[in-house]
């Protein structure tokens, strides 16, 4: 399951085609729309987001795109409200999915580098054992 929380505005790629690909792999795609159709400025720390020309960036909710994403992905579109974020239909589907059997592949790759230091330490330890403690044969300065 993929949950897309967005205003639906798209400036780079084709989200509907990506949702179709996910659905072909057996992944449901849900979309949650946030924002308003009239448009609102985007708040950031200390003010509002501005573009390269210094103009305030306004985002508008594109429900048509979000509905198309959900339809292509075999999921549902939900408009997020003020108090209720709209996750109830998604939570209900998750509960239905809990009865299904899920498989996962866990892949971990370790890049162990301590063995070089361990090898050097072991080599020095063997050399130290071979040398042992030696007493000097003659003294340079006798007291």
N, C-alpha and C positions, 0 to 999 in steps of 0.2 A: 504494500500500500504506500502510495506517495500522497502527501497532503501539501498542496500548493497554497500558501497564504500570500496574496498579492492584490494589487489594484487592477491587474489585468493589462496594464500598458506594456507594450512590447517594443523594444527598440533594436533588437539584434537578430533573433532567430525565429524559428517556427515552433511554438510550444504545442500546437495541436498535433503536428507530426510526431513530436517527442512523446506525447501522451498515447498516440496510436502505437508507437513502438513499444512502450511500456505495457500496453494492454495485450499486445501480441506475446509478450513474455509472461503473461498471467499476473501482471501488477495492476491493481486498480488505482486510478488517479482521481483524487478529490480536490476541488478548488474552493477556497474560502475567499470571498471578496471583501476587501477592506477599503474604506474611503467613501467618497460621495461622487455621484455623477456630475455634479456642478463643478467639482474641483476644489482642492484645498492646497495651501502651501505646505511644504514638508518641513516640520520642525527639526532643528539640529541644536546642538549645544550652543547656547548663547544667541539664538535667533532662528532665522529661516534659511533654508538652503537656497543658494544662488548659483546661476550658471556662469560660464566664463565671461559673459558680458555684464555681469552684476545684476541681472534680472532675477526676481524671485521665481523659483521653480514651482509650478503648480501641477499636481497629479490628479487625474480623473479616473474614476472607477469605470472599467470597461467590462461590464457584465457579459456581453455577448461573447467575448474571447474566453472568459472564464467558464461560461456554460459549454462552449465548444470543446475546451480542454477536458472538462469533466465527462462530456458525452463520448469523446474519442477514447478516453481512458476507462470507460465503463464505471465511472463513479458518479458523484453528485456534486452540484454546485450549491453553496450555502453563502448567503450574504450575512456577514458578521454585523450584529447589532451592537448597541451600547452596553447593555447589561449582559445579555446572552451572546456569547461569541459564536454560537451556532454549531457546536461540536457534537450535539446529541445524535444526529444521523450517522456521523462517522463512528462514534463510540458504539452505537448499536451494531454497525457492520463489523467492528472489531470483535465484539462479543460473539457474533455469529462465526467469525473466523477462528475463534479460540478452539472450536470443536474440530477444526481441520488439523491435519498433521503438517507440520512445517519442517523443512529440512534446511540446514545451513552448512556452509563450508567455512571453517576457520583457518586462516592462513597467517602464520607468524614467521617472520624472517629475522633471524638474529645475526648481527654482525659482531661476533665476539673478537675483541682485539686484546684481551688480557693475556692470551696465551703467549704472545711475544715476550711480554715482561716476565711471565712465569718461566718461560724457557731460559731467558737470560739469567734470572735469579737461580734457577736450578743448575745451570752451567757454572756460575760463580760459586755455588755451594759445593759442587763436586771438585772444582779446582782448589778451593780452600781445604777440603778434606784431604786431597792428595798432597798438598804442600805441608800441612800440619804446622806445628809450632817448632821452630828451630831456634837453637841457642847460638848466638854469635861465637865463632871459633876464637877470635882474638879481640881483644879490647883495644880500642884506639887510645883511650886515655885511662890510665890506671890510677887509682886513688890510693 
